[in-house]
Amino acid sequence: MLLARWTPDVLVAPTTIQDALDTELLKAARRAGVPVIGAPASWDTLTSKGCFLVDPDALLVWGEDTLRHALEHHGMPPGRVFVTGPPHFDVYGPTWPAEPRERFLARRGIDPAKRVVLFAGTTVTYWADEPTQIRALSRAIASGELADCVIWYRPHPRRTARDMREFVGLPGVHVDDVLVAQKERGIGYSILREDLAHYRSLVDACDGVVTAFSTMIIEAALLGKPSLVVAFGLGDHTPERLLQHAEYEHMRDVVSTPGVSLVRSLPELLEGVRRLIAGEFAAYSEALKKRVGEIAHCQDGRARERVVEAIERVAGRAAGR
């Protein structure tokens, strides 16, 4: 009905591939003769989310890695794949106005002299371990083992406000206030300009990231920040399940980057954070930026421009121009 009402020249479909609604939309567009441009929602979509049941006419991909994924895993012809970069990551480009670190931290009551480690939560499969890990880091800060350090906990957007409340007030832990406010308003993922600006300022303010979430590793690396990749579980009978996750193709590609380190146990995590706040990974800043530039073409802040150019080219072809 939407296609009949609007009769578009082209349909741009942000996709996770495995979503049934994506497939139905592509099927409807195919019946209506409307060319479809697929825009994979994440950089690992083409390797970990299955295959297209209805092939799009063109794809917008993040960088060289996802170009290879499109060609090798999905058989897309090279002329139908456009390397644009993720438009929502233009926020990490040089012209985006990030809030100064001192002001960003001070207005939240955090001493700017502190080292800040961003603990970026993951999706439902892995988040059961996060409370134990966060509490262990909090105890290490309270005991002085991790001196002059703050853990900024940013749960995954799928978490609820209730999930976050147990961490409020933990010594040395700040729960991301913007995400808490979003959850209170019932917001899931947000790409509002002010929220993207917050995340850019947050990554600017931190010294590094702890996560099992590959996209967060990429965001940190865009600004030359190192990551510790959580590859262990706690409190269950499958302690190596996160290590298995770290061996997925898309994770291997980022874990092999200098400045990105696997931590396989709680002691390794604590030692990794100690090294991070001591500045031992600072030498890898340029290597991180170089590698992530191959993954996500957005360091110039012009991914949105390339997306528009690609749409115009596909629409022009369809119109015979």
C-alpha positions as CSV (number, residue, x, y, z in Angstrom):
1,M,0.0,0.0,0.0
2,L,2.8,2.4,0.8
3,L,4.5,1.8,-2.5
4,A,1.3,2.3,-4.4
5,R,0.6,5.5,-2.5
6,W,4.0,7.1,-3.0
7,T,5.1,5.4,-6.3
8,P,8.8,6.0,-5.5
9,D,11.6,6.0,-8.1
10,V,13.8,4.0,-5.7
11,L,13.4,2.3,-2.3
12,V,16.2,2.6,0.2
13,A,15.9,-0.2,2.7
14,P,18.0,-0.2,5.9
15,T,18.2,-3.8,6.6
16,T,19.3,-6.4,9.1
17,I,18.5,-9.1,6.5
18,Q,16.9,-11.6,8.9
19,D,13.9,-9.3,9.6
20,A,10.8,-10.7,7.9
21,L,9.4,-7.2,7.4
22,D,12.5,-6.4,5.3
23,T,11.8,-9.3,3.1
24,E,8.2,-8.4,2.6
25,L,9.1,-4.8,1.7
26,L,11.6,-6.0,-0.9
27,K,9.1,-8.5,-2.3
28,A,6.5,-5.7,-2.7
29,A,9.0,-3.4,-4.3
30,R,10.0,-6.1,-6.8
31,R,6.3,-6.7,-7.7
32,A,5.9,-2.9,-8.3
33,G,9.1,-2.6,-10.4
34,V,10.7,-0.3,-7.9
35,P,14.5,-0.7,-7.6
36,V,15.8,-1.5,-4.1
37,I,18.9,-0.2,-2.5
38,G,19.8,-2.2,0.6
39,A,21.7,-0.5,3.4
40,P,23.0,-3.1,5.9
41,A,22.4,-1.8,9.4
42,S,25.7,-2.9,10.8
43,W,29.1,-3.7,9.5
44,D,28.7,-7.4,10.3
45,T,25.2,-7.7,8.8
46,L,26.6,-9.3,5.6
47,T,28.6,-12.0,7.5
48,S,26.4,-12.9,10.5
49,K,22.8,-12.3,9.6
50,G,22.1,-14.8,6.9
51,C,21.4,-14.2,3.2
52,F,18.9,-12.0,1.3
53,L,15.7,-13.9,0.3
54,V,15.1,-11.1,-2.2
55,D,18.3,-9.7,-3.6
56,P,18.4,-5.9,-3.6
57,D,19.4,-4.1,-6.9
58,A,22.2,-2.3,-5.1
59,L,23.9,-2.2,-1.7
60,L,25.4,0.7,0.3
61,V,28.3,-0.7,2.4
62,W,30.6,0.7,5.1
63,G,34.1,0.1,3.6
64,E,36.5,-2.3,1.9
65,D,35.7,-5.1,4.3
66,T,32.0,-4.9,3.7
67,L,32.6,-4.5,-0.1
68,R,34.4,-7.8,0.0
69,H,31.6,-9.4,2.1
70,A,29.0,-8.3,-0.5
71,L,31.0,-9.7,-3.4
72,E,32.2,-13.0,-1.7
73,H,29.3,-13.9,0.6
74,H,26.3,-12.5,-1.4
75,G,27.5,-12.6,-5.0
76,M,26.7,-9.0,-5.7
77,P,28.2,-7.6,-8.9
78,P,30.8,-5.0,-8.2
79,G,28.9,-2.3,-10.1
80,R,26.0,-2.7,-7.8
81,V,27.9,-2.1,-4.5
82,F,28.6,1.5,-3.4
83,V,31.1,2.1,-0.6
84,T,29.6,5.1,1.2
85,G,30.4,4.6,4.9
86,P,27.8,4.5,7.6
87,P,26.0,7.9,7.6
88,H,25.3,8.0,11.3
89,F,29.1,7.8,11.9
90,D,29.7,11.2,10.2
91,V,29.5,12.4,13.8
92,Y,33.1,11.2,14.1
93,G,34.3,13.4,11.3
94,P,36.5,16.4,11.8
95,T,33.8,19.1,11.5
96,W,31.4,17.7,14.1
97,P,31.3,20.0,17.1
98,A,32.2,17.7,20.0
99,E,31.8,19.1,23.6
100,P,35.1,19.8,25.3
101,R,36.1,16.9,27.6
102,E,36.5,19.0,30.7
103,R,33.0,20.5,30.4
104,F,31.4,17.2,29.3
105,L,32.7,15.4,32.4
106,A,32.4,18.3,34.9
107,R,28.8,18.9,34.4
108,R,28.2,15.3,35.4
109,G,30.2,15.7,38.6
110,I,33.2,13.7,37.2
111,D,36.6,15.1,37.8
112,P,38.2,15.7,34.4
113,A,41.5,14.6,35.9
114,K,40.2,11.1,36.2
115,R,40.8,8.4,33.6
116,V,37.5,7.4,32.0
117,V,36.9,3.8,30.7
118,L,33.7,3.3,28.7
119,F,32.1,-0.1,29.3
120,A,29.8,-0.6,26.4
121,G,27.2,-3.2,27.0
122,T,26.2,-5.9,24.4
123,T,23.1,-7.6,23.3
124,V,20.9,-10.1,25.1
125,T,23.1,-13.1,24.6
126,Y,26.0,-11.6,26.5
127,W,24.6,-9.1,28.9
128,A,24.0,-11.5,31.8
129,D,27.7,-11.3,32.7
130,E,27.9,-7.5,32.8
131,P,26.8,-7.0,36.4
132,T,29.5,-9.2,37.7
133,Q,32.1,-7.5,35.6
134,I,31.0,-4.0,36.4
135,R,30.9,-4.7,40.2
136,A,34.4,-6.2,40.0
137,L,35.7,-3.1,38.4
138,S,33.9,-1.0,41.0
139,R,35.5,-2.9,43.8
140,A,38.9,-2.5,42.2
141,I,38.4,1.3,42.0
142,A,37.1,1.5,45.6
143,S,40.1,-0.5,46.9
144,G,42.6,1.6,45.0
145,E,43.7,-1.1,42.6
146,L,42.4,1.1,39.8
147,A,43.2,4.5,41.1
148,D,41.9,7.7,39.5
149,C,39.6,5.8,37.3
150,V,35.9,6.1,36.4
151,I,33.9,3.3,34.6
152,W,31.3,4.9,32.4
153,Y,28.7,2.2,31.8
154,R,26.7,2.5,28.6
155,P,24.3,-0.5,28.5
156,H,23.1,-1.7,25.1
157,P,20.1,0.2,23.9
158,R,18.0,-2.9,24.2
159,R,18.3,-2.7,28.0
160,T,15.5,-1.2,30.1
161,A,15.8,1.5,32.7
162,R,15.1,-1.1,35.4
163,D,18.2,-3.0,34.2
164,M,20.4,0.1,34.8
165,R,19.2,1.1,38.2
166,E,21.3,-1.6,40.0
167,F,24.5,0.1,38.9
168,V,23.6,3.6,40.0
169,G,25.6,4.6,43.1
170,L,28.3,2.0,42.6
171,P,31.7,3.4,43.6
172,G,33.6,4.6,40.6
173,V,30.7,3.9,38.1
174,H,28.7,6.4,36.1
175,V,25.7,5.0,34.2
176,D,25.2,6.8,31.0
177,D,22.7,9.5,31.8
178,V,21.5,10.2,28.3
179,L,20.7,6.5,27.7
180,V,18.9,6.3,31.1
181,A,16.8,9.3,30.0
182,Q,16.0,7.6,26.7
183,K,14.9,4.5,28.4
184,E,12.7,6.5,30.8
185,R,11.0,7.9,27.6
186,G,10.7,4.5,26.0
187,I,13.3,5.2,23.3
188,G,15.3,2.3,21.8
189,Y,18.0,3.1,19.3
190,S,18.4,6.9,18.7
191,I,20.0,8.6,15.8
192,L,18.8,12.1,16.9
193,R,21.5,14.7,16.3
194,E,21.8,15.6,20.0
195,D,22.2,11.9,20.9
196,L,24.8,11.3,18.3
197,A,26.6,14.4,19.5
198,H,26.6,12.9,23.0
199,Y,28.1,9.6,21.9
200,R,30.8,11.5,20.0
201,S,31.6,13.6,23.1
202,L,31.6,10.4,25.2
203,V,34.1,8.6,23.0
204,D,36.2,11.8,22.9
205,A,36.2,11.9,26.7
206,C,37.2,8.3,27.4
207,D,40.6,6.7,27.4
208,G,39.4,3.4,25.9
209,V,36.6,1.0,25.8
210,V,35.7,-2.4,27.3
211,T,33.2,-4.3,25.2
212,A,32.3,-7.5,23.3
213,F,30.4,-5.3,20.7
214,S,32.4,-4.9,17.4
215,T,30.5,-1.8,16.4
216,M,31.6,-0.1,19.6
217,I,35.2,-1.1,18.9
218,I,34.9,0.6,15.5
219,E,33.5,3.8,17.0
220,A,36.3,4.0,19.5
221,A,39.0,3.3,16.8
222,L,37.6,6.1,14.7
223,L,39.1,8.5,17.3
224,G,42.1,6.3,17.9
225,K,40.9,4.9,21.2
226,P,41.9,1.3,22.2
227,S,39.5,-1.5,23.2
228,L,39.5,-4.5,25.5
229,V,37.3,-7.2,24.1
230,V,35.5,-9.2,26.7
231,A,36.0,-12.9,25.8
232,F,34.8,-14.7,28.9
233,G,31.6,-15.4,30.8
234,L,31.0,-15.4,34.5
235,G,28.4,-17.1,36.7
236,D,27.3,-19.8,34.3
237,H,28.4,-23.1,32.9
238,T,29.7,-21.9,29.6
239,P,32.6,-19.6,30.4
240,E,34.1,-19.7,27.0
241,R,31.0,-18.7,25.0
242,L,32.2,-15.1,24.6
243,L,35.5,-16.4,23.3
244,Q,33.6,-18.2,20.7
245,H,31.9,-15.0,19.8
246,A,35.3,-13.3,19.4
247,E,36.2,-15.9,16.8
248,Y,33.4,-14.9,14.4
249,E,34.7,-13.6,11.1
250,H,33.8,-9.9,11.8
251,M,35.3,-10.1,15.3
252,R,38.5,-11.6,14.1
253,D,38.9,-8.7,11.7
254,V,38.8,-6.2,14.5
255,V,40.5,-8.2,17.2
256,S,43.6,-8.5,15.0
257,T,44.1,-4.8,15.0
258,P,46.9,-3.3,17.1
259,G,45.3,-1.6,20.0
260,V,42.4,-4.1,20.3
261,S,43.1,-6.8,22.9
262,L,41.2,-9.9,24.0
263,V,40.7,-10.4,27.7
264,R,39.9,-14.0,28.6
265,S,39.3,-13.7,32.4
266,L,38.4,-11.3,35.1
267,P,42.1,-10.8,36.2
268,E,43.0,-10.1,32.5
269,L,40.2,-7.5,32.4
270,L,41.5,-5.8,35.5
271,E,45.0,-5.9,34.2
272,G,43.9,-4.6,30.8
273,V,42.1,-1.6,32.4
274,R,45.1,-0.9,34.5
275,R,47.3,-0.8,31.3
276,L,44.7,1.2,29.5
277,I,44.5,4.0,32.1
278,A,48.3,4.0,32.3
279,G,48.4,5.0,28.6
280,E,50.1,1.8,27.4
281,F,47.9,1.6,24.3
282,A,48.3,5.2,23.2
283,A,51.0,4.2,20.7
284,Y,48.4,2.4,18.6
285,S,46.2,5.4,18.0
286,E,47.2,5.9,14.4
287,A,47.1,2.2,13.6
288,L,43.6,2.0,14.9
289,K,42.5,5.0,12.8
290,K,44.1,3.5,9.7
291,R,42.5,0.1,10.1
292,V,39.0,1.4,10.9
293,G,39.3,3.6,7.9
294,E,39.1,0.4,5.8
295,I,36.1,-0.8,7.7
296,A,34.1,2.5,7.8
297,H,34.5,5.3,5.3
298,C,33.3,8.1,7.5
299,Q,36.4,9.8,8.9
300,D,35.9,12.7,6.6
301,G,32.3,13.2,7.8
302,R,31.0,12.8,4.3
303,A,29.3,9.4,4.3
304,R,25.8,11.1,3.9
305,E,27.0,12.8,0.8
306,R,28.1,9.5,-0.7
307,V,24.8,7.9,0.2
308,V,22.9,10.6,-1.7
309,E,25.2,10.3,-4.7
310,A,24.6,6.5,-4.8
311,I,20.9,6.9,-4.5
312,E,20.9,9.4,-7.4
313,R,22.9,7.1,-9.6
314,V,20.6,4.1,-9.0
315,A,17.5,6.2,-9.5
316,G,19.1,7.7,-12.7
317,R,19.7,4.2,-14.1
318,A,16.2,3.1,-13.4
319,A,14.9,6.2,-15.2
320,G,17.2,5.6,-18.1
321,R,19.2,8.8,-17.5
